[in-house]
Amino acid sequence: MATLYIREYVGIGAASNATGIGQALLEVQAGAEPAVTDQTVAISGSSAQSAAFNAKTYLVRIHTDSICSILFGANPTAAATNARLAANQTEYFIVQPGQKVAVISNS
């Protein structure tokens, strides 16, 4: 079964790095762990929605194990003409709390 994996984040990570001269704040382009939550959605020939994102979620990591199209919104219905992801692709998206992502298989 094809699956869309969703990891929800509060935002981008930052880390303190102690050096011999002092401390520096490092901004990295990665989700701040621990994540808020994880969820999955089965990918098929019909659009399927995730659960609504957590009230703290502003960044999501999307990974798909098969070719699909996705659409974000309050009540999205994905179509093959929406944003296409390749099999085994991972992307990050800025979202709003309460939104959902819909997914449908593509070729």
Secondary structure, 3 states (H helix, E strand, C coil): CCEEEEEEECCEEEEEEECCCCEEEEEEEEECCCCCEEEEEECCCCCEECCCCCCCCCEEEEEECCCEEEEEECCCCCCCCCEEECCCEEEEEECCCCCEEEEEECC
